[in-house]
Amino acid sequence: MALPALTPAQRAEALKKAAAVRRERGELLAQLKAGDLPLTALLEREDAVVGKVRVRRLFESLPGIGSVRAGQLLSDLGISESRRVQGLGPAQRARLLAQFPHQN
């Protein structure tokens, strides 16, 4: 399916909106990394800002978890590398939260 042709003004507005969403997503993940935002609060949000985050990036934003440990967690929890937060099922969310009881 071809993308619709946008006017320069529409394109500029879409780019501005996308930048704002990326900025908000980055701020949320930084709060998570600093320990200012609990994991449960982040997962309870039902918006596109959090929903579009890959689970691997979410893991890497947790304190003390790097790339290698994030990969191990994905494997242990049975979550695909490409899975986004909005695509997690109830059982996967429960296993994820059980893995991080200190983050609740």
Backbone as XML, in Angstrom:
<?xml version="1.0"?>
<chain id="A" units="angstrom">
  <residue number="1" name="MET">
    <atom name="N" x="0.843" y="-1.173" z="0.000"/>
    <atom name="CA" x="0.000" y="0.000" z="0.000"/>
    <atom name="C" x="0.890" y="1.239" z="0.000"/>
  </residue>
  <residue number="2" name="ALA">
    <atom name="N" x="0.637" y="2.125" z="-0.914"/>
    <atom name="CA" x="1.421" y="3.345" z="-1.030"/>
    <atom name="C" x="0.990" y="4.361" z="0.028"/>
  </residue>
  <residue number="3" name="LEU">
    <atom name="N" x="1.954" y="5.084" z="0.506"/>
    <atom name="CA" x="1.655" y="6.138" z="1.471"/>
    <atom name="C" x="1.003" y="7.312" z="0.763"/>
  </residue>
  <residue number="4" name="PRO">
    <atom name="N" x="0.096" y="8.003" z="1.450"/>
    <atom name="CA" x="-0.535" y="9.154" z="0.806"/>
    <atom name="C" x="0.478" y="10.291" z="0.632"/>
  </residue>
  <residue number="5" name="ALA">
    <atom name="N" x="0.282" y="11.045" z="-0.417"/>
    <atom name="CA" x="1.152" y="12.202" z="-0.659"/>
    <atom name="C" x="0.781" y="13.293" z="0.342"/>
  </residue>
  <residue number="6" name="LEU">
    <atom name="N" x="1.788" y="13.837" z="0.994"/>
    <atom name="CA" x="1.559" y="14.878" z="1.990"/>
    <atom name="C" x="2.065" y="16.212" z="1.466"/>
  </residue>
  <residue number="7" name="THR">
    <atom name="N" x="1.372" y="17.246" z="1.853"/>
    <atom name="CA" x="1.863" y="18.581" z="1.530"/>
    <atom name="C" x="3.046" y="18.868" z="2.452"/>
  </residue>
  <residue number="8" name="PRO">
    <atom name="N" x="3.873" y="19.817" z="2.090"/>
    <atom name="CA" x="5.002" y="20.152" z="2.977"/>
    <atom name="C" x="4.557" y="20.530" z="4.394"/>
  </residue>
  <residue number="9" name="ALA">
    <atom name="N" x="3.433" y="21.191" z="4.521"/>
    <atom name="CA" x="2.935" y="21.576" z="5.848"/>
    <atom name="C" x="2.500" y="20.335" z="6.641"/>
  </residue>
  <residue number="10" name="GLN">
    <atom name="N" x="1.822" y="19.410" z="5.973"/>
    <atom name="CA" x="1.408" y="18.179" z="6.642"/>
    <atom name="C" x="2.619" y="17.354" z="7.055"/>
  </residue>
  <residue number="11" name="ARG">
    <atom name="N" x="3.629" y="17.297" z="6.205"/>
    <atom name="CA" x="4.846" y="16.564" z="6.507"/>
    <atom name="C" x="5.567" y="17.177" z="7.708"/>
  </residue>
  <residue number="12" name="ALA">
    <atom name="N" x="5.667" y="18.482" z="7.739"/>
    <atom name="CA" x="6.320" y="19.169" z="8.849"/>
    <atom name="C" x="5.571" y="18.904" z="10.161"/>
  </residue>
  <residue number="13" name="GLU">
    <atom name="N" x="4.251" y="18.925" z="10.102"/>
    <atom name="CA" x="3.441" y="18.658" z="11.298"/>
    <atom name="C" x="3.626" y="17.216" z="11.773"/>
  </residue>
  <residue number="14" name="ALA">
    <atom name="N" x="3.662" y="16.268" z="10.847"/>
    <atom name="CA" x="3.863" y="14.858" z="11.210"/>
    <atom name="C" x="5.243" y="14.656" z="11.823"/>
  </residue>
  <residue number="15" name="LEU">
    <atom name="N" x="6.265" y="15.289" z="11.291"/>
    <atom name="CA" x="7.612" y="15.180" z="11.844"/>
    <atom name="C" x="7.684" y="15.778" z="13.248"/>
  </residue>
  <residue number="16" name="LYS">
    <atom name="N" x="6.993" y="16.892" z="13.455"/>
    <atom name="CA" x="6.972" y="17.528" z="14.773"/>
    <atom name="C" x="6.276" y="16.628" z="15.796"/>
  </residue>
  <residue number="17" name="LYS">
    <atom name="N" x="5.178" y="16.013" z="15.376"/>
    <atom name="CA" x="4.441" y="15.107" z="16.259"/>
    <atom name="C" x="5.281" y="13.869" z="16.604"/>
  </residue>
  <residue number="18" name="ALA">
    <atom name="N" x="5.966" y="13.309" z="15.613"/>
    <atom name="CA" x="6.806" y="12.128" z="15.838"/>
    <atom name="C" x="7.967" y="12.455" z="16.776"/>
  </residue>
  <residue number="19" name="ALA">
    <atom name="N" x="8.548" y="13.630" z="16.634"/>
    <atom name="CA" x="9.644" y="14.037" z="17.514"/>
    <atom name="C" x="9.160" y="14.187" z="18.950"/>
  </residue>
  <residue number="20" name="ALA">
    <atom name="N" x="7.957" y="14.713" z="19.126"/>
    <atom name="CA" x="7.401" y="14.874" z="20.472"/>
    <atom name="C" x="7.159" y="13.514" z="21.131"/>
  </residue>
  <residue number="21" name="VAL">
    <atom name="N" x="6.675" y="12.550" z="20.364"/>
    <atom name="CA" x="6.432" y="11.211" z="20.899"/>
    <atom name="C" x="7.754" y="10.546" z="21.271"/>
  </residue>
  <residue number="22" name="ARG">
    <atom name="N" x="8.766" y="10.666" z="20.415"/>
    <atom name="CA" x="10.081" y="10.095" z="20.725"/>
    <atom name="C" x="10.684" y="10.730" z="21.975"/>
  </residue>
  <residue number="23" name="ARG">
    <atom name="N" x="10.512" y="12.042" z="22.121"/>
    <atom name="CA" x="11.024" y="12.740" z="23.298"/>
    <atom name="C" x="10.333" y="12.234" z="24.566"/>
  </residue>
  <residue number="24" name="GLU">
    <atom name="N" x="9.006" y="12.102" z="24.518"/>
    <atom name="CA" x="8.256" y="11.614" z="25.683"/>
    <atom name="C" x="8.650" y="10.179" z="26.020"/>
  </residue>
  <residue number="25" name="ARG">
    <atom name="N" x="8.814" y="9.342" z="25.000"/>
    <atom name="CA" x="9.222" y="7.951" z="25.213"/>
    <atom name="C" x="10.610" y="7.901" z="25.859"/>
  </residue>
  <residue number="26" name="GLY">
    <atom name="N" x="11.513" y="8.720" z="25.390"/>
    <atom name="CA" x="12.855" y="8.776" z="25.959"/>
    <atom name="C" x="12.841" y="9.222" z="27.411"/>
  </residue>
  <residue number="27" name="GLU">
    <atom name="N" x="12.003" y="10.207" z="27.735"/>
    <atom name="CA" x="11.890" y="10.686" z="29.114"/>
    <atom name="C" x="11.345" y="9.592" z="30.031"/>
  </residue>
  <residue number="28" name="LEU">
    <atom name="N" x="10.350" y="8.851" z="29.550"/>
    <atom name="CA" x="9.783" y="7.771" z="30.359"/>
    <atom name="C" x="10.815" y="6.679" z="30.630"/>
  </residue>
  <residue number="29" name="LEU">
    <atom name="N" x="11.562" y="6.304" z="29.601"/>
    <atom name="CA" x="12.572" y="5.262" z="29.774"/>
    <atom name="C" x="13.716" y="5.747" z="30.671"/>
  </residue>
  <residue number="30" name="ALA">
    <atom name="N" x="14.040" y="7.041" z="30.599"/>
    <atom name="CA" x="15.068" y="7.601" z="31.488"/>
    <atom name="C" x="14.591" y="7.578" z="32.941"/>
  </residue>
  <residue number="31" name="GLN">
    <atom name="N" x="13.308" y="7.871" z="33.164"/>
    <atom name="CA" x="12.743" y="7.800" z="34.522"/>
    <atom name="C" x="12.781" y="6.374" z="35.035"/>
  </residue>
  <residue number="32" name="LEU">
    <atom name="N" x="12.498" y="5.419" z="34.167"/>
    <atom name="CA" x="12.548" y="4.008" z="34.541"/>
    <atom name="C" x="13.977" y="3.622" z="34.917"/>
  </residue>
  <residue number="33" name="LYS">
    <atom name="N" x="14.947" y="4.047" z="34.125"/>
    <atom name="CA" x="16.349" y="3.738" z="34.371"/>
    <atom name="C" x="16.818" y="4.337" z="35.700"/>
  </residue>
  <residue number="34" name="ALA">
    <atom name="N" x="16.336" y="5.543" z="36.018"/>
    <atom name="CA" x="16.733" y="6.228" z="37.251"/>
    <atom name="C" x="16.013" y="5.675" z="38.471"/>
  </residue>
  <residue number="35" name="GLY">
    <atom name="N" x="14.981" y="4.868" z="38.259"/>
    <atom name="CA" x="14.222" y="4.319" z="39.380"/>
    <atom name="C" x="13.109" y="5.231" z="39.858"/>
  </residue>
  <residue number="36" name="ASP">
    <atom name="N" x="12.837" y="6.295" z="39.108"/>
    <atom name="CA" x="11.784" y="7.241" z="39.479"/>
    <atom name="C" x="10.396" y="6.774" z="39.047"/>
  </residue>
  <residue number="37" name="LEU">
    <atom name="N" x="10.335" y="5.830" z="38.135"/>
    <atom name="CA" x="9.074" y="5.328" z="37.608"/>
    <atom name="C" x="9.048" y="3.811" z="37.743"/>
  </residue>
  <residue number="38" name="PRO">
    <atom name="N" x="8.068" y="3.266" z="38.461"/>
    <atom name="CA" x="8.006" y="1.800" z="38.577"/>
    <atom name="C" x="7.559" y="1.145" z="37.264"/>
  </residue>
  <residue number="39" name="LEU">
    <atom name="N" x="8.016" y="-0.070" z="37.057"/>
    <atom name="CA" x="7.690" y="-0.811" z="35.842"/>
    <atom name="C" x="6.185" y="-1.003" z="35.692"/>
  </residue>
  <residue number="40" name="THR">
    <atom name="N" x="5.494" y="-1.268" z="36.789"/>
    <atom name="CA" x="4.043" y="-1.479" z="36.716"/>
    <atom name="C" x="3.332" y="-0.233" z="36.214"/>
  </residue>
  <residue number="41" name="ALA">
    <atom name="N" x="3.769" y="0.938" z="36.656"/>
    <atom name="CA" x="3.143" y="2.181" z="36.204"/>
    <atom name="C" x="3.349" y="2.382" z="34.708"/>
  </residue>
  <residue number="42" name="LEU">
    <atom name="N" x="4.527" y="2.025" z="34.234"/>
    <atom name="CA" x="4.803" y="2.160" z="32.806"/>
    <atom name="C" x="3.949" y="1.200" z="31.991"/>
  </residue>
  <residue number="43" name="LEU">
    <atom name="N" x="3.825" y="-0.034" z="32.463"/>
    <atom name="CA" x="3.053" y="-1.037" z="31.719"/>
    <atom name="C" x="1.547" y="-0.783" z="31.778"/>
  </residue>
  <residue number="44" name="GLU">
    <atom name="N" x="1.084" y="-0.053" z="32.797"/>
    <atom name="CA" x="-0.347" y="0.245" z="32.904"/>
    <atom name="C" x="-0.801" y="1.298" z="31.910"/>
  </residue>
  <residue number="45" name="ARG">
    <atom name="N" x="0.146" y="2.069" z="31.392"/>
    <atom name="CA" x="-0.219" y="3.090" z="30.404"/>
    <atom name="C" x="-0.693" y="2.400" z="29.134"/>
  </residue>
  <residue number="46" name="GLU">
    <atom name="N" x="-1.813" y="2.843" z="28.610"/>
    <atom name="CA" x="-2.413" y="2.225" z="27.424"/>
    <atom name="C" x="-2.317" y="3.148" z="26.214"/>
  </residue>
  <residue number="47" name="ASP">
    <atom name="N" x="-1.221" y="3.881" z="26.086"/>
    <atom name="CA" x="-1.094" y="4.797" z="24.965"/>
    <atom name="C" x="-0.025" y="4.325" z="23.981"/>
  </residue>
  <residue number="48" name="ALA">
    <atom name="N" x="0.033" y="4.981" z="22.851"/>
    <atom name="CA" x="0.973" y="4.585" z="21.806"/>
    <atom name="C" x="2.414" y="4.900" z="22.173"/>
  </residue>
  <residue number="49" name="VAL">
    <atom name="N" x="2.611" y="5.840" z="23.089"/>
    <atom name="CA" x="3.977" y="6.205" z="23.477"/>
    <atom name="C" x="4.680" y="5.001" z="24.086"/>
  </residue>
  <residue number="50" name="VAL">
    <atom name="N" x="4.043" y="4.340" z="25.023"/>
    <atom name="CA" x="4.628" y="3.169" z="25.670"/>
    <atom name="C" x="4.409" y="1.928" z="24.816"/>
  </residue>
  <residue number="51" name="GLY">
    <atom name="N" x="3.282" y="1.823" z="24.186"/>
    <atom name="CA" x="2.936" y="0.630" z="23.415"/>
    <atom name="C" x="3.899" y="0.333" z="22.281"/>
  </residue>
  <residue number="52" name="LYS">
    <atom name="N" x="4.526" y="1.340" z="21.714"/>
    <atom name="CA" x="5.428" y="1.153" z="20.575"/>
    <atom name="C" x="6.862" y="0.808" z="20.995"/>
  </residue>
  <residue number="53" name="VAL">
    <atom name="N" x="7.144" y="0.793" z="22.294"/>
    <atom name="CA" x="8.492" y="0.472" z="22.770"/>
    <atom name="C" x="8.725" y="-1.028" z="22.628"/>
  </residue>
  <residue number="54" name="ARG">
    <atom name="N" x="9.862" y="-1.410" z="22.084"/>
    <atom name="CA" x="10.211" y="-2.826" z="22.023"/>
    <atom name="C" x="10.529" y="-3.301" z="23.438"/>
  </residue>
  <residue number="55" name="VAL">
    <atom name="N" x="10.126" y="-4.523" z="23.752"/>
    <atom name="CA" x="10.328" y="-5.067" z="25.095"/>
    <atom name="C" x="11.821" y="-5.124" z="25.419"/>
  </residue>
  <residue number="56" name="ARG">
    <atom name="N" x="12.634" y="-5.428" z="24.433"/>
    <atom name="CA" x="14.086" y="-5.457" z="24.666"/>
    <atom name="C" x="14.591" y="-4.097" z="25.145"/>
  </residue>
  <residue number="57" name="ARG">
    <atom name="N" x="14.124" y="-3.027" z="24.525"/>
    <atom name="CA" x="14.530" y="-1.676" z="24.939"/>
    <atom name="C" x="14.017" y="-1.374" z="26.340"/>
  </residue>
  <residue number="58" name="LEU">
    <atom name="N" x="12.831" y="-1.854" z="26.653"/>
    <atom name="CA" x="12.281" y="-1.680" z="27.997"/>
    <atom name="C" x="13.178" y="-2.372" z="29.025"/>
  </residue>
  <residue number="59" name="PHE">
    <atom name="N" x="13.594" y="-3.600" z="28.727"/>
    <atom name="CA" x="14.497" y="-4.321" z="29.629"/>
    <atom name="C" x="15.807" y="-3.562" z="29.808"/>
  </residue>
  <residue number="60" name="GLU">
    <atom name="N" x="16.368" y="-3.088" z="28.710"/>
    <atom name="CA" x="17.641" y="-2.380" z="28.775"/>
    <atom name="C" x="17.532" y="-1.060" z="29.530"/>
  </residue>
  <residue number="61" name="SER">
    <atom name="N" x="16.304" y="-0.555" z="29.693"/>
    <atom name="CA" x="16.092" y="0.678" z="30.444"/>
    <atom name="C" x="15.938" y="0.432" z="31.937"/>
  </residue>
  <residue number="62" name="LEU">
    <atom name="N" x="15.867" y="-0.823" z="32.333"/>
    <atom name="CA" x="15.786" y="-1.134" z="33.757"/>
    <atom name="C" x="17.181" y="-1.038" z="34.367"/>
  </residue>
  <residue number="63" name="PRO">
    <atom name="N" x="17.270" y="-0.561" z="35.606"/>
    <atom name="CA" x="18.586" y="-0.444" z="36.244"/>
    <atom name="C" x="19.288" y="-1.795" z="36.339"/>
  </residue>
  <residue number="64" name="GLY">
    <atom name="N" x="20.562" y="-1.823" z="35.953"/>
    <atom name="CA" x="21.376" y="-3.021" z="36.086"/>
    <atom name="C" x="21.210" y="-4.051" z="34.996"/>
  </residue>
  <residue number="65" name="ILE">
    <atom name="N" x="20.454" y="-3.733" z="33.943"/>
    <atom name="CA" x="20.245" y="-4.698" z="32.857"/>
    <atom name="C" x="20.826" y="-4.129" z="31.572"/>
  </residue>
  <residue number="66" name="GLY">
    <atom name="N" x="21.724" y="-4.893" z="30.977"/>
    <atom name="CA" x="22.343" y="-4.493" z="29.721"/>
    <atom name="C" x="21.814" y="-5.314" z="28.567"/>
  </residue>
  <residue number="67" name="SER">
    <atom name="N" x="22.511" y="-5.248" z="27.472"/>
    <atom name="CA" x="22.087" y="-5.913" z="26.249"/>
    <atom name="C" x="22.057" y="-7.439" z="26.394"/>
  </residue>
  <residue number="68" name="VAL">
    <atom name="N" x="23.097" y="-8.004" z="26.990"/>
    <atom name="CA" x="23.181" y="-9.459" z="27.116"/>
    <atom name="C" x="22.081" y="-9.979" z="28.037"/>
  </residue>
  <residue number="69" name="ARG">
    <atom name="N" x="21.920" y="-9.345" z="29.194"/>
    <atom name="CA" x="20.904" y="-9.780" z="30.149"/>
    <atom name="C" x="19.502" y="-9.605" z="29.565"/>
  </residue>
  <residue number="70" name="ALA">
    <atom name="N" x="19.285" y="-8.540" z="28.800"/>
    <atom name="CA" x="17.983" y="-8.321" z="28.157"/>
    <atom name="C" x="17.661" y="-9.464" z="27.201"/>
  </residue>
  <residue number="71" name="GLY">
    <atom name="N" x="18.662" y="-9.904" z="26.442"/>
    <atom name="CA" x="18.456" y="-11.033" z="25.535"/>
    <atom name="C" x="18.129" y="-12.311" z="26.276"/>
  </residue>
  <residue number="72" name="GLN">
    <atom name="N" x="18.807" y="-12.538" z="27.404"/>
    <atom name="CA" x="18.526" y="-13.721" z="28.215"/>
    <atom name="C" x="17.105" y="-13.667" z="28.774"/>
  </residue>
  <residue number="73" name="LEU">
    <atom name="N" x="16.688" y="-12.495" z="29.230"/>
    <atom name="CA" x="15.338" y="-12.354" z="29.781"/>
    <atom name="C" x="14.282" y="-12.622" z="28.716"/>
  </residue>
  <residue number="74" name="LEU">
    <atom name="N" x="14.489" y="-12.093" z="27.514"/>
    <atom name="CA" x="13.531" y="-12.347" z="26.434"/>
    <atom name="C" x="13.408" y="-13.838" z="26.177"/>
  </residue>
  <residue number="75" name="SER">
    <atom name="N" x="14.535" y="-14.515" z="26.148"/>
    <atom name="CA" x="14.539" y="-15.955" z="25.915"/>
    <atom name="C" x="13.851" y="-16.699" z="27.061"/>
  </residue>
  <residue number="76" name="ASP">
    <atom name="N" x="14.199" y="-16.346" z="28.295"/>
    <atom name="CA" x="13.620" y="-17.010" z="29.468"/>
    <atom name="C" x="12.102" y="-16.815" z="29.566"/>
  </residue>
  <residue number="77" name="LEU">
    <atom name="N" x="11.636" y="-15.630" z="29.185"/>
    <atom name="CA" x="10.212" y="-15.324" z="29.291"/>
    <atom name="C" x="9.425" y="-15.720" z="28.042"/>
  </residue>
  <residue number="78" name="GLY">
    <atom name="N" x="10.112" y="-16.192" z="27.016"/>
    <atom name="CA" x="9.420" y="-16.612" z="25.793"/>
    <atom name="C" x="8.845" y="-15.445" z="25.013"/>
  </residue>
  <residue number="79" name="ILE">
    <atom name="N" x="9.579" y="-14.333" z="24.976"/>
    <atom name="CA" x="9.127" y="-13.135" z="24.269"/>
    <atom name="C" x="10.037" y="-12.925" z="23.062"/>
  </residue>
  <residue number="80" name="SER">
    <atom name="N" x="9.442" y="-12.672" z="21.926"/>
    <atom name="CA" x="10.190" y="-12.464" z="20.690"/>
    <atom name="C" x="11.022" y="-11.181" z="20.763"/>
  </residue>
  <residue number="81" name="GLU">
    <atom name="N" x="12.161" y="-11.193" z="20.068"/>
    <atom name="CA" x="13.038" y="-10.012" z="19.996"/>
    <atom name="C" x="12.314" y="-8.796" z="19.428"/>
  </residue>
  <residue number="82" name="SER">
    <atom name="N" x="11.371" y="-9.022" z="18.536"/>
    <atom name="CA" x="10.689" y="-7.915" z="17.867"/>
    <atom name="C" x="9.397" y="-7.493" z="18.569"/>
  </residue>
  <residue number="83" name="ARG">
    <atom name="N" x="9.047" y="-8.125" z="19.672"/>
    <atom name="CA" x="7.788" y="-7.834" z="20.362"/>
    <atom name="C" x="7.805" y="-6.431" z="20.962"/>
  </residue>
  <residue number="84" name="ARG">
    <atom name="N" x="6.688" y="-5.751" z="20.810"/>
    <atom name="CA" x="6.507" y="-4.428" z="21.421"/>
    <atom name="C" x="5.616" y="-4.579" z="22.650"/>
  </residue>
  <residue number="85" name="VAL">
    <atom name="N" x="5.646" y="-3.577" z="23.514"/>
    <atom name="CA" x="4.883" y="-3.644" z="24.760"/>
    <atom name="C" x="3.397" y="-3.828" z="24.482"/>
  </residue>
  <residue number="86" name="GLN">
    <atom name="N" x="2.870" y="-3.165" z="23.467"/>
    <atom name="CA" x="1.437" y="-3.282" z="23.168"/>
    <atom name="C" x="1.061" y="-4.689" z="22.706"/>
  </residue>
  <residue number="87" name="GLY">
    <atom name="N" x="2.025" y="-5.474" z="22.261"/>
    <atom name="CA" x="1.757" y="-6.816" z="21.776"/>
    <atom name="C" x="1.909" y="-7.905" z="22.825"/>
  </residue>
  <residue number="88" name="LEU">
    <atom name="N" x="2.240" y="-7.523" z="24.055"/>
    <atom name="CA" x="2.365" y="-8.524" z="25.114"/>
    <atom name="C" x="0.999" y="-9.025" z="25.541"/>
  </residue>
  <residue number="89" name="GLY">
    <atom name="N" x="0.888" y="-10.331" z="25.700"/>
    <atom name="CA" x="-0.351" y="-10.911" z="26.200"/>
    <atom name="C" x="-0.390" y="-10.848" z="27.719"/>
  </residue>
  <residue number="90" name="PRO">
    <atom name="N" x="-1.529" y="-11.155" z="28.314"/>
    <atom name="CA" x="-1.663" y="-11.094" z="29.777"/>
    <atom name="C" x="-0.691" y="-12.029" z="30.500"/>
  </residue>
  <residue number="91" name="ALA">
    <atom name="N" x="-0.468" y="-13.217" z="29.964"/>
    <atom name="CA" x="0.452" y="-14.161" z="30.610"/>
    <atom name="C" x="1.890" y="-13.649" z="30.529"/>
  </residue>
  <residue number="92" name="GLN">
    <atom name="N" x="2.260" y="-13.066" z="29.382"/>
    <atom name="CA" x="3.608" y="-12.527" z="29.232"/>
    <atom name="C" x="3.821" y="-11.345" z="30.179"/>
  </residue>
  <residue number="93" name="ARG">
    <atom name="N" x="2.819" y="-10.484" z="30.310"/>
    <atom name="CA" x="2.924" y="-9.356" z="31.246"/>
    <atom name="C" x="3.082" y="-9.849" z="32.682"/>
  </residue>
  <residue number="94" name="ALA">
    <atom name="N" x="2.322" y="-10.868" z="33.028"/>
    <atom name="CA" x="2.396" y="-11.411" z="34.390"/>
    <atom name="C" x="3.776" y="-11.995" z="34.656"/>
  </residue>
  <residue number="95" name="ARG">
    <atom name="N" x="4.326" y="-12.746" z="33.688"/>
    <atom name="CA" x="5.669" y="-13.311" z="33.857"/>
    <atom name="C" x="6.725" y="-12.209" z="33.938"/>
  </residue>
  <residue number="96" name="LEU">
    <atom name="N" x="6.542" y="-11.172" z="33.136"/>
    <atom name="CA" x="7.479" y="-10.058" z="33.143"/>
    <atom name="C" x="7.478" y="-9.363" z="34.505"/>
  </residue>
  <residue number="97" name="LEU">
    <atom name="N" x="6.298" y="-9.087" z="35.033"/>
    <atom name="CA" x="6.202" y="-8.416" z="36.337"/>
    <atom name="C" x="6.698" y="-9.320" z="37.462"/>
  </residue>
  <residue number="98" name="ALA">
    <atom name="N" x="6.479" y="-10.626" z="37.338"/>
    <atom name="CA" x="6.974" y="-11.560" z="38.357"/>
    <atom name="C" x="8.502" y="-11.618" z="38.341"/>
  </residue>
  <residue number="99" name="GLN">
    <atom name="N" x="9.104" y="-11.377" z="37.177"/>
    <atom name="CA" x="10.561" y="-11.399" z="37.049"/>
    <atom name="C" x="11.205" y="-10.202" z="37.759"/>
  </residue>
  <residue number="100" name="PHE">
    <atom name="N" x="10.436" y="-9.116" z="37.905"/>
    <atom name="CA" x="10.957" y="-7.888" z="38.510"/>
    <atom name="C" x="10.084" y="-7.432" z="39.676"/>
  </residue>
  <residue number="101" name="PRO">
    <atom name="N" x="10.011" y="-8.200" z="40.750"/>
    <atom name="CA" x="9.141" y="-7.796" z="41.871"/>
    <atom name="C" x="9.608" y="-6.521" z="42.552"/>
  </residue>
  <residue number="102" name="HIS">
    <atom name="N" x="10.897" y="-6.241" z="42.508"/>
    <atom name="CA" x="11.416" y="-5.020" z="43.126"/>
    <atom name="C" x="11.111" y="-3.774" z="42.313"/>
  </residue>
  <residue number="103" name="GLN">
    <atom name="N" x="10.641" y="-3.916" z="41.074"/>
    <atom name="CA" x="10.314" y="-2.788" z="40.216"/>
    <atom name="C" x="8.852" y="-2.381" z="40.322"/>
  </residue>
  <residue number="104" name="ASN">
    <atom name="N" x="8.064" y="-3.078" z="41.106"/>
    <atom name="CA" x="6.628" y="-2.798" z="41.195"/>
    <atom name="C" x="6.348" y="-1.687" z="42.163"/>
  </residue>
</chain>
